[in-house]
Amino acid sequence: MSGQGGPVGLTLLHTSPVHVPVFDALRDLHHPGTVLRHLVVPELLARARVVGPEAVAGEIQALLAEPGSGSGDDAVLCTCSTIGAVAEELGPVLGRPVLRVDRPMAAAAVRTGPRIAVLATVESTLAPTLALIREEADTLERERPGCAAALSPRTQVVPGAWERFEAGDDAGCLELVARAVDAVVDADVIVLAQVSMAGAVARATTGIPLLSSPAVGLAAAVGALRRA
């Protein structure tokens, strides 16, 4: 099979260029040979934070439909948690799977326990992440009645972390996130809501299960690619 401009593969929609090497490294380690095409559009997150994720749906659809932007690929993975739900809903319109990177993480979280601590570096990520966790809890409810009722998520924006990330101080951002992780108590699982927070897993010392999205999200997208 081949798409426009090359072999069919997986399009990744990012809102920061720092995510590109992260997913390329995960591809090389776990999914060698998979073709990844990266679309980096920081403006989508900037506008979504101001006017709301739904307001950029048309821009996302147009971007993913453009020739040369991976429009011939079999699947799309959105790596931004703020706009992930909006992107996911465009799958039927685009005629191919559009996955959000954090859904597998959310599914794992609700299966770990009801007391879920969600950490983020930007406020705009919290509502979409909580909605996703509730969706996955409802799915689990069909297997384990009572799960959704017991769900008890709580959220925290890590002070100063986003400012350091925007300034290019990734290490400083991750250090603040790791400190916030280690301060969490009375939780069954901790969720790092954004791809950019994943590096804090290696820095944290908590004994509470700590989940991030890049590896499991990419694995799910590659699986969808193979089924397409």
For each residue, the residues with C-beta under 8 A, 3 or more apart:
1: 7 8 74
2: 6 7 8 72
3: 6 7 8 9 70 71 72 73
4: 67 68 71 72
5: 67 68 72
6: 2 3 9 35
7: 1 2 3 35
8: 1 2 3 35 72 73 74
9: 3 6 34 35 36 37 70 73 74 225
10: 34 35 36 37 73 74 75 76 77 221 222 225
11: 36 37 38 39 64 69 70 73 75 76 77
12: 19 20 23 36 37 38 39 76 77 78 79
13: 39 41 60 63 64 76 77 78 79 80 87
14: 17 19 20 38 39 40 41 79 80
15: 40 41 42 44 45 79 80 82 83
16: 19 40 42 45 196
17: 14 20 40 42
18: 21 22 170 196
19: 12 14 16 22 23 40 79 195 196 214
20: 12 14 17 23 24 38 40
21: 18 24 25
22: 18 19 25 26 195 198 214
23: 12 19 20 26 27 36 38 79 214 218
24: 20 21 27 28 36
25: 21 22 28 29
26: 22 23 29 30 31 214 215 218
27: 23 24 30 31 32 34 36 218
28: 24 25 32
29: 25 26 32
30: 26 27 215 218 219
31: 26 27 34 218 219 222
32: 27 28 29
33:
34: 9 10 27 31 222 225
35: 6 7 8 9 10 73
36: 9 10 11 12 23 24 27
37: 9 10 11 12 69 70 73
38: 11 12 14 20 23
39: 11 12 13 14 63 64 69 70
40: 14 15 16 17 19 20
41: 13 14 15 44 63
42: 15 16 17 45 46
43: 46 47
44: 15 41 47 48 56 59 60 80 83
45: 15 16 42 48 49 80 82 83 124
46: 42 43 49 50
47: 43 44 50 51 55 56 59
48: 44 45 51 52 53 55 56 82 83 86 124
49: 45 46 82 122 123 124
50: 46 47
51: 47 48 55 56
52: 48 55
53: 48 56 57 82 83 85 86 124 128
54: 57 86
55: 47 48 51 52
56: 44 47 48 51 53 59 60 83 86
57: 53 54 60 61 86 89 90
58: 61 62
59: 44 47 56 62 63
60: 13 44 56 57 63 64 83 86 87 90
61: 57 58 64 65 90 93 94
62: 58 59 65 66
63: 13 39 41 59 60 66 69
64: 11 13 39 60 61 69 70 71 76 87 90 94 98
65: 61 62 69 71 94
66: 62 63 69 71
67: 4 5 71
68: 4 5 71
69: 11 37 39 63 64 65 66
70: 3 9 11 37 39 64 73 76
71: 3 4 64 65 66 67 68
72: 2 3 4 5 8
73: 3 8 9 10 11 35 37 70 76 96
74: 1 8 9 10 96 97 224 225 228
75: 10 11 96 97 98 99 221 224 225 228
76: 10 11 12 13 64 70 73 87 91 94 96 97 98 99
77: 10 11 12 13 99 100 101 217 218 221
78: 12 13 83 84 87 88 98 99 100 101
79: 12 13 14 15 19 23 101 195 213 214 217
80: 13 14 15 44 45 83 84 87 194 195
81: 84 100 101 102 120 125 128 129 193 194 195 213
82: 15 45 48 49 53 122 124 125 128
83: 15 44 45 48 53 56 60 78 80 86 87 128
84: 78 80 81 87 88 100 101 102 103 128 132
85: 53 88 89 100 128 131 132
86: 48 53 54 56 57 60 83 89 90
87: 13 60 64 76 78 80 83 84 90 98 100
88: 78 84 85 91 98 99 100 103
89: 57 85 86 98
90: 57 60 61 64 86 87 93 94 98
91: 76 88 94 96 97 98
92: 95
93: 61 90
94: 61 64 65 76 90 91 98
95: 92
96: 73 74 75 76 91 228
97: 74 75 76 91 221 224 228
98: 64 75 76 78 87 88 89 90 91 94
99: 75 76 77 78 88 103 217 220 221 224
100: 77 78 81 84 85 87 88 103 132 217
101: 77 78 79 81 84 105 195 213 214 217 218 221
102: 81 84 105 106 129 132 193 213 217
103: 84 88 99 100 106 107 132 136 217 220
104: 107 108 213 216 217 219 220
105: 101 102 108 109 191 211 212 213 216 217
106: 102 103 109 110 129 132 133 135 136 191
107: 103 104 110 111 136 139 140
108: 104 105 111 112 189 211 216
109: 105 106 112 116 133 136 189 191 211
110: 106 107 114 116 133 136 137 140 147 151
111: 107 108 140
112: 108 109 116 188 189 209 211
113: 116 187 188 189
114: 110 147 150 151 152 188
115: 152 153 154 186 187 188 189
116: 109 110 112 113 133 151 152 153 154 187 188 189 190 191
117: 153 154 155 156 184 187 189 190 191 208
118: 126 129 130 133 153 154 155 156 191 193
119: 155 156 157 158 177 180 181 184 190 191 192 193 197
120: 81 123 125 126 129 155 156 157 158 193 194 197
121: 125 157 158 161 162 165 173 177 194 196 197
122: 49 82 125 157 162 194
123: 49 120 126 157
124: 45 48 49 53 82 127 128
125: 81 82 120 121 122 128 129 193 194
126: 118 120 123 129 130 155 157 193
127: 124 130 131
128: 53 81 82 83 84 85 124 125 131 132
129: 81 102 106 118 120 125 126 132 133 155 191 193
130: 118 126 127 133 134 153 155
131: 85 127 128 134 135
132: 84 85 100 102 103 106 128 129 135 136
133: 106 109 110 116 118 129 130 136 137 151 153 191
134: 130 131 137 138 148 151 153
135: 106 131 132 138 139
136: 103 106 107 109 110 132 133 139 140
137: 110 133 134 140 141 147 148 151
138: 134 135 141 142 148
139: 107 135 136 142 143
140: 107 110 111 136 137 143 144 147 148
141: 137 138 144 145 146 147 148
142: 138 139
143: 139 140 147
144: 140 141 147
145: 141
146: 141 149 150
147: 110 114 137 140 141 143 144 150 151
148: 134 137 138 140 141 151
149: 146
150: 114 146 147
151: 110 114 116 133 134 137 147 148
152: 114 115 116
153: 115 116 117 118 130 133 134
154: 115 116 117 118 187
155: 117 118 119 120 126 129 130
156: 117 118 119 120 180
157: 119 120 121 122 123 126
158: 119 120 121 161 162 176 177 180
159: 176
160: 163 164 176
161: 121 158 164 165 173 176 177 180 197
162: 121 122 158 165 166 173
163: 160 166 167
164: 160 161 167 169 170 172 173 176
165: 121 161 162 168 169 170 173 196
166: 162 163
167: 163 164
168: 165
169: 164 165 172 173
170: 18 164 165 173 174 196 199
171: 174 175
172: 164 169 175 176
173: 121 161 162 164 165 169 170 176 177 196 197
174: 170 171 177 178 197 199 200 203
175: 171 172 178 179 200 203
176: 158 159 160 161 164 172 173 179 180
177: 119 121 158 161 173 174 180 181 192 197 200 203 204
178: 174 175 181 182 200 203 204
179: 175 176 182 183
180: 119 156 158 161 176 177 183 184
181: 119 177 178 184 190 192 200 204 206 210
182: 178 179 204 205 206
183: 179 180
184: 117 119 180 181 187 190 206 208
185:
186: 115
187: 113 115 116 117 154 184 190 208
188: 112 113 114 115 116 208 209
189: 108 109 112 113 115 116 117 208 209 210 211
190: 116 117 119 181 184 187 206 208 209 210 211
191: 105 106 109 116 117 118 119 129 133 211
192: 119 177 181 197 198 200 201 210 211 212 213
193: 81 102 118 119 120 125 126 129 197
194: 80 81 120 121 122 125 197 213
195: 19 22 79 80 81 101 198 212 213 214 217
196: 16 18 19 121 165 170 173 199
197: 119 120 121 161 173 174 177 192 193 194 200 212
198: 22 192 195 201 212 213 214
199: 170 174 196 202 203
200: 174 175 177 178 181 192 197 203 204 212
201: 192 198 204 210 212
202: 199
203: 174 175 177 178 199 200
204: 177 178 181 182 200 201 210
205: 182
206: 181 182 184 190 210
207:
208: 117 184 187 188 189 190
209: 112 188 189 190
210: 181 189 190 192 201 204 206
211: 105 108 109 112 189 190 191 192
212: 105 192 195 197 198 200 201 215
213: 79 81 101 102 104 105 192 194 195 198 216 217
214: 19 22 23 26 79 101 195 198 217 218
215: 26 30 212 218 219
216: 104 105 108 213 219 220
217: 77 79 99 100 101 102 103 104 105 195 213 214 220 221
218: 23 26 27 30 31 77 101 214 215 221 222
219: 30 31 104 215 216 222 223
220: 99 103 104 216 217 223 224
221: 10 75 77 97 99 101 217 218 224 225
222: 10 31 34 218 219 225 226
223: 219 220 226 227
224: 74 75 97 99 220 221 227 228
225: 9 10 34 74 75 221 222 228
226: 222 223
227: 223 224
228: 74 75 96 97 224 225
